[in-house]
């Protein structure tokens, strides 16, 4: 998976999804408030996850920090997926499961990026960038 065009497409898919949801988190959209209220972490969880997703997006785009951003995005989306499966349900406020599907797509994109950058994991563990 060393095809740079494929990797950039995967990066862009993850970043577009992450950034697109920021608007709803940061403006306090009804659906976002509902989700984080149901999880018992409104407003701090909503704003905090938005900040983490923004940081992950920026890190994913920078070649030197793609692995770190992908790990951050992977963890955040894992939390979202688990929340959907255990608390929220697949469908939230009649969205047809769109948020759940977007979380899975982002999760898989981050997984591909982590796999592609796996050779950098030892350096990351030694905090070498």
C-alpha positions as CSV (number, residue, x, y, z in Angstrom):
1,X,0.0,0.0,0.0
2,X,2.7,2.5,-0.9
3,X,0.6,4.1,-3.7
4,X,0.8,7.8,-2.7
5,X,-2.4,8.7,-4.6
6,X,-4.4,6.0,-2.8
7,X,-3.0,7.1,0.6
8,X,-3.8,10.8,-0.1
9,X,-7.4,9.8,-1.0
10,X,-7.7,7.8,2.2
11,X,-6.3,10.8,4.1
12,X,-8.7,13.2,2.5
13,X,-11.7,11.0,3.1
14,X,-10.9,10.8,6.8
15,X,-10.2,14.5,7.1
16,X,-13.3,15.6,5.2
17,X,-15.5,13.5,7.4
18,X,-13.8,14.6,10.6
19,X,-13.9,18.3,9.6
20,X,-17.4,18.2,8.3
21,X,-18.7,17.0,11.7
22,X,-16.9,19.8,13.5
23,X,-19.4,22.4,12.4
24,X,-22.2,20.5,14.1
25,X,-20.2,20.0,17.3
26,X,-18.9,23.5,17.6
27,X,-22.3,25.2,16.8
28,X,-24.2,23.0,19.2
29,X,-26.4,21.5,16.6
30,X,-29.4,19.7,18.0
31,X,-28.2,16.2,17.0
32,X,-24.8,16.7,18.5
33,X,-26.3,18.1,21.8
34,X,-28.6,15.1,21.9
35,X,-25.8,12.6,21.3
36,X,-23.5,14.0,24.0
37,X,-26.4,14.6,26.4
38,X,-27.4,10.9,26.0
39,X,-23.8,10.0,26.8
40,X,-23.8,12.3,29.8
41,X,-20.9,14.5,28.7
42,X,-22.6,17.5,27.2
43,X,-21.1,20.1,26.5
44,X,-17.5,19.2,27.4
45,X,-17.5,15.9,25.6
46,X,-18.9,17.5,22.4
47,X,-16.4,20.3,22.4
48,X,-13.6,18.1,23.6
49,X,-14.2,15.5,20.9
50,X,-14.4,18.3,18.3
51,X,-11.0,19.6,19.4
52,X,-9.5,16.2,19.2
53,X,-11.0,15.5,15.8
54,X,-9.6,18.9,14.6
55,X,-6.1,18.1,15.8
56,X,-6.3,14.6,14.3
57,X,-7.3,16.1,11.0
58,X,-4.4,18.4,10.9
59,X,-2.0,15.7,12.0
60,X,-3.3,13.3,9.3
61,X,-2.6,15.9,6.6
62,X,1.0,16.4,7.6
63,X,3.2,13.6,6.3
64,X,5.4,13.7,9.3
65,X,2.6,13.3,11.7
66,X,0.1,11.2,9.8
67,X,0.6,8.2,12.1
68,X,-0.2,10.2,15.2
69,X,-3.3,11.8,13.6
70,X,-4.5,8.4,12.4
71,X,-4.0,6.9,15.9
72,X,-6.0,9.8,17.4
73,X,-8.7,9.5,14.8
74,X,-8.8,5.7,15.2
75,X,-9.3,6.0,18.9
76,X,-11.9,8.7,18.6
77,X,-13.9,6.7,16.0
78,X,-13.6,3.6,18.1
79,X,-15.2,5.5,20.9
80,X,-18.0,6.7,18.6
81,X,-18.6,3.2,17.3
82,X,-18.8,1.7,20.7
83,X,-21.1,4.5,21.9
84,X,-23.4,3.8,18.9
85,X,-23.4,0.1,19.6
86,X,-23.9,0.2,23.3
87,X,-25.8,3.4,24.1
88,X,-27.0,5.5,21.1
89,X,-28.1,2.8,18.6
90,X,-27.1,2.7,15.0
91,X,-29.7,5.3,14.0
92,X,-29.7,8.6,15.9
93,X,-32.6,11.0,15.6
94,X,-33.8,9.4,12.3
95,X,-30.5,9.8,10.5
96,X,-30.7,6.4,8.9
97,X,-27.4,5.4,10.5
98,X,-25.4,8.0,8.6
99,X,-23.3,9.1,11.6
100,X,-22.5,5.4,12.4
101,X,-21.5,4.7,8.8
102,X,-19.3,7.9,8.7
103,X,-17.6,6.7,12.0
104,X,-16.9,3.3,10.5
105,X,-15.5,4.8,7.2
106,X,-13.3,7.2,9.2
107,X,-12.2,4.3,11.5
108,X,-11.3,2.2,8.5
109,X,-9.4,5.0,6.8
110,X,-7.4,5.6,10.0
111,X,-6.7,1.9,10.2
112,X,-5.3,1.9,6.6
113,X,-3.1,4.9,7.5
114,X,-1.8,3.2,10.6
115,X,-1.0,0.1,8.6
116,X,0.7,2.2,6.0
117,X,2.8,4.0,8.6
118,X,3.4,1.0,10.9
119,X,7.2,1.2,10.3
120,X,7.1,4.5,12.2
121,X,5.5,3.1,15.4
122,X,8.9,2.4,17.1
123,X,9.9,6.0,16.5
124,X,6.6,7.2,17.8
125,X,7.1,5.1,21.0
126,X,10.5,6.8,21.4
127,X,8.9,10.2,20.7
128,X,11.0,10.7,17.6
129,X,9.3,12.7,14.9
